[in-house]
Amino acid sequence: MTSFFNSLFKKSKPNSAENIESLYEIPIQSLTGKPVELSLFKGKHILFVNVASQCGFTPQYKDLETLSTRYKEKLVVIGVPCNQFGNQEPGEASDIRNFCEVNYGVSFLITEKIDVKGENQHPLYQWLTQKSKNGSKNSTVKWNFQKYLVSPKGNLIDYYYSITSPLNKKITKHL
């Protein structure tokens, strides 16, 4: 009986394993409006990248596609359009999809356009940027094409600023 009462009043640590949220339960839609089941990617690394069509880093789409193709057995690349940095992703879903396909031959998953920071930050980016949710580290999204690498078990490995090429060894050494 004592252990029952102790468990009622036991304080949990802010970053204990039971408080860490699962990435795989976060709802998000594809660019075409269909739900994306992140749980389907268990067992593979996931690289999340906030993307924009009119950014100086936009040519990274090419390397993201190469990365996606080269490591397709081990990695899923997910582009996440965002218009919060210099209004560099102003288009609608069809504009974004056409741009990616025509200019870079993108075949990897692109999600709906979301906010990656601020008051309306999407739950995916809350998880990616908050240690209290991911159990690893805090970060802030500084600009378009910032990358977040998640392990096959759904743990945040690290994040990489826009200047880091998708093919950089900082990323590929984990694959």
C-alpha positions in Angstrom: 0.0 0.0 0.0 2.8 2.4 0.8 4.3 2.0 -2.7 0.9 2.9 -4.2 0.8 6.2 -2.2 4.4 6.9 -3.0 3.7 6.5 -6.7 0.8 9.0 -6.5 3.1 11.7 -5.1 6.3 10.8 -6.9 7.6 13.7 -8.9 8.9 12.9 -12.3 12.1 14.5 -13.6 11.5 17.0 -16.5 13.5 15.0 -18.9 12.8 11.5 -17.7 12.1 8.9 -20.4 8.4 8.8 -19.6 8.0 12.5 -20.5 9.7 12.3 -23.8 7.2 12.5 -26.6 7.3 10.1 -29.6 8.1 11.7 -32.9 6.1 9.0 -34.6 2.8 10.2 -33.1 3.0 13.8 -34.4 0.4 14.5 -37.1 1.5 16.2 -40.3 0.1 16.2 -43.8 1.9 15.8 -47.2 2.0 18.6 -49.7 -1.0 16.9 -51.4 -3.0 17.0 -48.1 -2.7 13.4 -47.2 -1.8 12.4 -43.6 1.9 11.4 -43.2 2.3 8.4 -40.9 5.8 9.1 -39.4 5.6 5.7 -37.7 6.1 4.1 -41.2 9.7 5.3 -41.0 10.6 3.5 -37.8 13.9 1.7 -38.5 15.3 4.4 -40.8 17.0 7.7 -40.2 14.9 10.7 -41.0 16.3 14.0 -42.1 13.8 16.9 -41.7 14.7 20.1 -43.7 12.7 23.3 -43.7 12.8 24.2 -47.4 12.0 27.3 -49.5 11.9 27.8 -53.3 13.3 31.3 -53.4 16.3 31.0 -51.0 20.0 31.2 -51.7 20.2 27.6 -50.2 17.5 26.3 -52.6 20.1 24.5 -54.8 20.5 22.1 -51.8 17.3 20.4 -53.2 19.7 18.7 -55.6 21.9 17.3 -52.8 18.9 16.3 -50.8 17.6 14.3 -53.7 21.1 12.7 -54.1 21.2 11.9 -50.4 17.7 10.5 -50.5 18.5 8.2 -53.5 22.0 7.2 -52.3 20.8 6.2 -48.8 17.2 5.1 -49.6 17.6 1.8 -47.6 18.6 3.7 -44.5 17.2 7.2 -44.7 14.0 9.1 -45.4 14.4 12.8 -46.4 11.4 15.0 -45.6 11.2 18.5 -46.9 9.1 20.9 -44.8 8.1 24.1 -46.7 8.2 27.2 -44.5 7.6 30.9 -45.4 9.0 32.4 -42.2 12.4 33.5 -43.4 12.3 36.4 -45.9 9.0 35.2 -47.4 11.0 32.8 -49.5 8.2 30.2 -49.9 5.2 32.2 -50.8 3.6 29.7 -53.1 0.6 27.3 -52.7 1.1 23.5 -52.5 0.8 23.1 -56.2 3.4 25.8 -56.9 5.8 24.2 -54.4 5.3 20.7 -55.9 5.8 21.9 -59.4 8.9 23.9 -58.5 10.5 21.0 -56.8 9.7 18.5 -59.5 10.6 20.7 -62.5 13.7 22.3 -61.2 15.3 19.6 -59.0 13.5 16.3 -59.8 12.6 16.0 -56.2 11.1 12.6 -55.4 11.4 12.7 -51.6 8.4 13.5 -49.3 7.4 17.2 -49.0 5.0 18.1 -46.3 2.4 20.8 -46.0 3.7 24.3 -45.5 4.1 25.0 -41.7 5.6 27.4 -39.2 8.9 26.1 -37.8 9.2 28.7 -35.1 7.1 31.2 -33.1 3.6 31.2 -31.7 2.2 28.9 -34.3 5.1 26.5 -34.4 4.0 23.1 -35.7 4.2 20.2 -33.2 6.9 18.5 -35.4 9.2 21.5 -34.9 8.3 21.8 -31.2 9.6 18.2 -30.9 12.7 18.9 -33.0 13.7 22.1 -31.2 12.7 21.4 -27.5 14.8 19.1 -25.3 11.7 18.6 -23.1 10.0 16.9 -26.0 13.0 15.2 -27.8 15.1 14.3 -24.8 18.3 15.5 -26.5 18.8 19.2 -27.0 17.2 22.6 -27.5 17.7 24.6 -30.7 16.1 27.3 -32.7 15.6 27.3 -36.5 17.8 30.1 -37.8 17.0 30.0 -41.6 15.7 27.9 -44.5 17.4 24.5 -45.1 18.3 23.9 -41.4 18.4 20.1 -41.0 17.4 17.7 -38.2 18.6 14.1 -38.2 16.6 11.5 -36.3 17.8 8.0 -35.5 16.1 4.8 -36.6 14.7 4.5 -33.1 13.1 8.0 -33.2 15.8 9.9 -31.2 17.1 13.3 -32.3 20.8 12.8 -33.3 21.7 16.4 -34.1 20.8 19.5 -36.1 22.8 21.3 -38.8 22.6 24.9 -40.0 21.8 25.9 -43.5 25.4 26.2 -44.6 25.9 22.4 -44.0 25.5 20.5 -47.2 23.1 17.6 -47.1 26.1 15.4 -48.3 28.4 16.6 -45.5 30.1 13.9 -43.5 28.6 15.4 -40.4 25.4 13.9 -41.6 26.4 10.9 -43.7 28.7 9.5 -41.0 25.4 8.5 -39.2 24.0 6.6 -42.1 
